[in-house]
Amino acid sequence: MSTEDVIFVIDDDPGVRESIRALLESAGYKVRDFASANAFLADWLPRSGCLISDIRMPGMDGLELQEEVARRGIAIPVIIMTGHGDVPLAVRAMKAGAMDFLEKPFDDEALLGSVRRALELGRQKQDQMAVARAAQNLLALLTPRERHVLDQLVAGRSNKVAAYELGISPRTIEIHRARIMDKMNARSLSDLVRTALAAERMAGGAA
Amino acid sequence: MNPREWCAIAAMPVNATSNSLFNVLIATAVDGIVVIDAHGMVQTYSPACERLFGYSADEVIGRNIKLLMPPPFHDGHDGYLASYRCTGERRIIGIGREVVGRRKDQTTFPMYLSVGEGEVGGQPIFVGIIHDLSRLHALERKHERSDRLLANIVESSDDVILSKTLGGVVMSWNAAAERILGYTANEMIGNPISVIIPPDRLSEEDDILRRVRAGERITNYETVRRHKDGHDIIVSLSVSPVRDADGTIVGASKIARDVTEQHKAKTKAAELQVELLHVSRLSAMGQMTAAIAHEVNQPLTAIANYISAARRTISSLGDDATAVRARELMEKASEQTLRAGAIIRNLRDFVEKRESRHAPHDINKIVAEAVALGLAGVAHIDVNIRLDLDSTLAPVLIDKIQIQQVLLNLVRNSIEAMAATKEQGRELVLSTASDGPGFVAMTVADNGPGLSDEVAARLFQPFTTTKEQGMGIGLNICHSIVEDHGGRIWLLPDVRKGAAFRVRLPLASQAEGST
């Protein structure tokens, strides 16, 4: 478990809020709790962890909070808690991107399991983002001509075809390719393509 | 002339008296007397004739009788007399008939003319007695007119009007009877009324006739009659005895109003009321269950969490027997909290399953029906209702009765609130409109006293009310119904006057995905 992870708990009912805090702390997590979605948003600083929110609250409810989190680009997995009979609402929350939902009351393993998965998911996402960021940094080292050659290679074209497409000789392609491999720290062509695709995913994800 | 003089005349010798008797006769006869010769020239013209025709005797005596006739008699008379002289063919002589006379002012009048033929001094004469028919005719016309008016009224009536003998034989049958019962007057007049009576109600007719015979009048008697094509019609009957000139009861007149539609509407409204009442009770029960479920669920969740936290904390103490025992006990406590949660869940599921019947509905129709229902029973409160409905809205996926109950509640609240304000200008506006993609909004707005900030703040919480006798659960129920539909209900802020509630519901196309 990463020492940096923080579990954010939002519920307007102090009993529920504090008991969840106690449970999570007994399992060794660092917890911050809030009585409303707005209090959470006002206090937000980017950090890793996950968010557990009640769905029905006065003011901004759980679904609206989810929308707001997405709108602000806050990259944190969301677990929604529902009361009885709120299943349709929970389904909507899932469709809107919630990672999980818990029906109250829940046993400790349900909560802790969900939190573990959320943190794992958050970590994976962050790892992916780190890889993508690194790939983008490498990509930035290429000249425009080298970018064109790389595009051809990622598209799966042979040196010959790429040379024809770009109107240069296959020999020149060879030279470019060696330089690209060098700049991008790639040991093989497949290594190169993976890095290029990771950078692309990042660019696509941000759009 | 007094009777004594009549006696004096009768006592006179014939020769001496005949002339004066003739003169008296001519002078006093109320009917006109005219004597003409064979050529139509007037010889005698009584004072009564002067009154009838407006000509004096001087103007007429010695002139042709056709002076007193309008065309075509005027022109044909000479020929008629000539032909009678030659052929003896009579049209009026010795008989008498109704003809038309012409006055001096050229107006005409109906008269009965009887003509006798005689001879004076070897010359034939004709004596005409003229009886003015003007008044009789006018009276007849008046009767005719009133008869026609009556007949028109009967024929144009929307209600069945018929008459029958005391034996139940139809005597008259109006157009509405043809329309409502399917039989023509030809088919019914002279035949027994029993064909329109369902077999199981034949004894009813006997009873009615018995009561009519006794002179009783029966009003607003609701029963069933059968159309020629076999379908039954609910009618409201009024039956009265018909008497002849002597006052003897000879038959019965019957007016029947078709109240089938009224009946259907009444029955439907009653059914709807019953259903609403039923749903209200179920809703109230569901609402209470939901409230209990929610309220109990929160502390239950906290208890479960605290126990789990405690168990984990004890675990860290190690494996001594006391810690193990404490852990066991806490596990059992955990199980019990989850069991309590399951009980509440089942209860809630049970109530929900019985309540909801979601189907696509036209929201405008729901609004219109809810208004009609909402006004029942508060018609004495004078409120102007305005509907502002967007006819282009797609269907919403709702439990019709539940949403109607929401609207009904809002409408009733508004009307009751406005009842406290002065009568002039009270207005309730219900509107529907699209509310962003995938949603419709209904608004119920009144111009009553509005709501205080304090009340507005806890509007949807149970036991909030401004009414003296209110329970304060109406809006709370509305709130949970609307939320169960995936919608929202709120009080519009900043309304200039009165209160306006908005209900937002997902379109059927939108809601299907989430349920």
Interface residues (C-beta under 8 A of the other chain):
Chain A: D13 G15 V16 E18 S19 I20 A22 L23 E25 S26 A27 G83 H84 G85 P88 L89 V91 R92 K95 E103 K104 P105 F106 D107 D108 L111
Chain B: A290 A293 H294 N297 Q298 P299 L300 T301 A302 I303 A304 N305 Y306 S308 A309 A310 R311 R312 T313 S334 T337 L338 G341 I344 R345 R348 D349 E352 D484 G486 G513 S514 T515
